Amino acid sequence: TKSVCGPFFDLAPLVEPDYPASWARECLKFTAQLRQWLKTNHSVRYAVLASPFSQYLLANAQLVLPGGEQRYTSPGLAIQAFHNTLVELQSLGITPVIFAPPPATDLDLGRCLTRANWMGFALDGCNFPTQEIAQERRIAYDFLANFEQGYRVIRLDQLMCDRIQCQAHLG
């Protein structure tokens, strides 16, 4: 995989200033090479597709298509591009397994857990109310709901959260 380059064959995020159009073109080149490799490697049976997905969904963000055309994000564009990727994987005899991003808040949960562990505090002190799940994660969960009927989608929020609280750690 390539950082920030999500599991889409024909769509790349343009996230200025850190990931400009030139980077997005490299992302598309990378996924094209991956696509070709998958077509010639017949031993692959499963593909794990994981991403925050928000870089493809947030309002006013831009996406780059294989021809270099830039478009603003839209749920329809992302849904169609991801669906096309999933269908293509299946046509190659590969079963896609999609992992939703873990629930998170705007706080650094890793830092909270590290600090609690270092100080000898209970890790449960880093748990957080379900209502505090970051909006970009909620957008990703809504996006992935479009694929839950036809594909295996692992929803980490459903494993880590109940109606009231999310666990910041398991085990």
C-alpha positions as CSV (number, residue, x, y, z in Angstrom):
1,T,0.0,0.0,0.0
2,K,0.9,3.6,-0.2
3,S,0.1,6.1,2.5
4,V,-3.1,8.1,1.9
5,C,-3.6,6.3,-1.3
6,G,-6.8,4.4,-0.6
7,P,-8.1,1.2,-2.1
8,F,-9.5,2.6,-5.3
9,F,-8.2,1.6,-8.7
10,D,-9.2,4.8,-10.6
11,L,-9.4,7.6,-8.0
12,A,-6.8,9.4,-5.9
13,P,-7.1,12.1,-3.3
14,L,-5.7,15.5,-3.8
15,V,-4.9,16.8,-0.3
16,E,-2.9,20.1,-0.5
17,P,-0.3,21.0,0.5
18,D,1.0,17.6,1.7
19,Y,-0.4,15.5,-1.2
20,P,-0.5,17.6,-4.4
21,A,-1.6,16.6,-7.9
22,S,1.8,15.1,-8.6
23,W,1.4,12.8,-5.6
24,A,-2.1,11.9,-6.7
25,R,-0.8,10.9,-10.1
26,E,1.8,8.7,-8.4
27,C,-1.0,7.1,-6.4
28,L,-2.9,6.3,-9.6
29,K,0.3,4.9,-11.1
30,F,0.8,2.7,-8.0
31,T,-2.8,1.4,-8.1
32,A,-2.4,0.7,-11.8
33,Q,0.7,-1.4,-11.1
34,L,-1.1,-3.2,-8.3
35,R,-4.0,-3.9,-10.6
36,Q,-1.6,-5.4,-13.2
37,W,0.1,-7.5,-10.6
38,L,-3.2,-8.9,-9.4
39,K,-4.1,-9.8,-13.0
40,T,-1.0,-11.9,-13.4
41,N,-0.7,-13.3,-9.9
42,H,-3.4,-16.0,-9.6
43,S,-2.5,-17.1,-6.0
44,V,-4.3,-14.1,-4.4
45,R,-7.6,-15.1,-3.0
46,Y,-8.4,-12.3,-0.6
47,A,-7.8,-8.5,-0.7
48,V,-8.1,-6.5,2.5
49,L,-9.2,-3.0,1.7
50,A,-8.7,-0.6,4.6
51,S,-8.6,3.2,4.7
52,P,-9.9,6.1,6.7
53,F,-11.9,6.8,3.4
54,S,-12.4,10.4,4.5
55,Q,-9.9,11.7,2.0
56,Y,-12.4,10.6,-0.7
57,L,-15.5,11.9,1.0
58,L,-14.9,15.2,2.8
59,A,-16.6,18.3,1.4
60,N,-14.5,20.5,-0.8
61,A,-11.7,17.9,-1.1
62,Q,-10.6,17.1,-4.6
63,L,-10.0,13.8,-6.4
64,V,-7.9,13.0,-9.4
65,L,-9.1,10.6,-12.2
66,P,-6.7,8.5,-14.3
67,G,-6.7,11.0,-17.1
68,G,-5.6,13.8,-14.8
69,E,-9.0,15.3,-14.5
70,Q,-9.7,16.8,-11.1
71,R,-13.1,16.7,-9.4
72,Y,-14.5,17.8,-6.1
73,T,-15.5,14.9,-3.9
74,S,-19.1,13.6,-4.0
75,P,-20.5,10.5,-2.4
76,G,-21.7,9.3,-5.8
77,L,-18.3,9.5,-7.4
78,A,-16.6,7.7,-4.5
79,I,-19.3,5.0,-4.3
80,Q,-19.1,4.3,-8.0
81,A,-15.3,4.2,-8.1
82,F,-15.1,1.9,-5.0
83,H,-17.9,-0.4,-6.4
84,N,-15.9,-0.6,-9.7
85,T,-12.8,-1.7,-7.7
86,L,-14.7,-4.3,-5.8
87,V,-16.3,-5.7,-9.0
88,E,-13.0,-5.9,-10.7
89,L,-11.4,-7.7,-7.8
90,Q,-14.2,-10.2,-7.8
91,S,-13.8,-10.7,-11.6
92,L,-10.2,-11.7,-10.9
93,G,-11.4,-14.3,-8.4
94,I,-10.4,-12.2,-5.4
95,T,-12.7,-11.8,-2.5
96,P,-12.6,-8.3,-1.1
97,V,-12.7,-7.8,2.7
98,I,-13.3,-4.2,3.7
99,F,-12.2,-2.8,7.1
100,A,-13.8,0.3,8.3
101,P,-11.6,2.7,10.2
102,P,-11.6,2.3,14.0
103,P,-13.8,4.7,16.0
104,A,-11.9,7.8,17.1
105,T,-12.4,11.2,18.5
106,D,-10.5,14.4,17.7
107,L,-8.2,13.5,20.6
108,D,-5.1,11.4,20.4
109,L,-6.2,8.1,21.8
110,G,-2.8,6.5,21.4
111,R,-1.3,9.2,23.5
112,C,-4.0,8.7,26.2
113,L,-3.4,4.9,26.3
114,T,0.4,5.3,26.3
115,R,0.2,7.9,29.1
116,A,-2.3,5.8,31.2
117,N,-0.1,2.7,30.8
118,W,3.1,4.7,31.7
119,M,1.4,6.2,34.8
120,G,-0.2,3.0,35.9
121,F,-3.7,4.2,35.4
122,A,-6.6,2.1,34.1
123,L,-6.7,2.1,30.3
124,D,-10.5,2.4,30.5
125,G,-10.0,6.0,31.4
126,C,-9.4,6.6,27.6
127,N,-12.8,5.2,26.6
128,F,-15.1,7.8,25.1
129,P,-18.8,8.4,24.5
130,T,-20.1,7.0,21.2
131,Q,-21.5,10.5,20.4
132,E,-17.9,11.8,20.3
133,I,-16.9,9.7,17.3
134,A,-15.3,12.1,14.9
135,Q,-17.5,13.3,12.0
136,E,-15.0,12.1,9.4
137,R,-15.4,8.6,10.8
138,R,-19.2,8.8,10.7
139,I,-19.0,9.8,7.1
140,A,-16.8,6.8,6.3
141,Y,-19.3,4.5,8.1
142,D,-22.1,5.9,6.1
143,F,-20.1,5.4,2.9
144,L,-19.3,1.8,3.7
145,A,-23.0,1.0,4.5
146,N,-23.5,1.1,0.8
147,F,-21.4,-2.1,0.5
148,E,-22.5,-4.1,3.5
149,Q,-25.1,-6.0,1.6
150,G,-22.9,-7.4,-1.2
151,Y,-19.5,-7.5,0.5
152,R,-17.8,-8.4,3.8
153,V,-17.4,-5.2,5.7
154,I,-15.7,-5.4,9.1
155,R,-17.0,-2.5,11.2
156,L,-14.6,-1.9,14.0
157,D,-17.0,0.6,15.6
158,Q,-19.5,-2.2,16.0
159,L,-16.9,-4.3,17.7
160,M,-15.5,-1.5,20.0
161,C,-18.6,0.5,20.8
162,D,-22.0,0.0,22.3
163,R,-24.8,2.6,22.2
164,I,-23.2,4.6,24.9
165,Q,-19.4,4.2,24.9
166,C,-16.5,3.1,22.8
167,Q,-13.5,1.2,24.2
168,A,-10.2,2.8,23.4
169,H,-8.6,-0.7,23.7
170,L,-9.4,-4.3,23.6
171,G,-7.6,-6.7,25.9
